[in-house]
Amino acid sequence: MDQETCNKVGTAVKVVDEVGVLHHGLVTNCWGGSCLNVAFLSADESKVDQYGRQTEHLSSCSHRDGTTAPGRYWFIAGEVKPETVQHYGRKEA
């Protein structure tokens, strides 16, 4: 994990939500260490408003290396992904 990269608001990251779905996200706040707030598009295609697909947020989200939870973590694109991660409802290898 590149600490300098992950501490910049606007950095593109991958985030796995509470149910194990992988999303492309943007850092919205850095709490120090590897704890971030992240915004991402909803995986639910029915969540649409006049601006397009609705956004969702995870706050106080830890880096994958700093948690044993099966979800609610982030990592930088290019890092090896765990086999159990799903991408918009399908398994991601």
Sequence and secondary structure as in RCSB ss.txt:
>XXXX:A:sequence
MDQETCNKVGTAVKVVDEVGVLHHGLVTNCWGGSCLNVAFLSADESKVDQYGRQTEHLSSCSHRDGTTAPGRYWF
IAGEVKPETVQHYGRKEA
>XXXX:A:secstr
  HHHHTSTT EEEEE TTSEEEEEEEEEE STT EEEEEE S TT EETTEE EEEEEEEEEGGG   SSSEEE
 TTS   TT EETTEE  
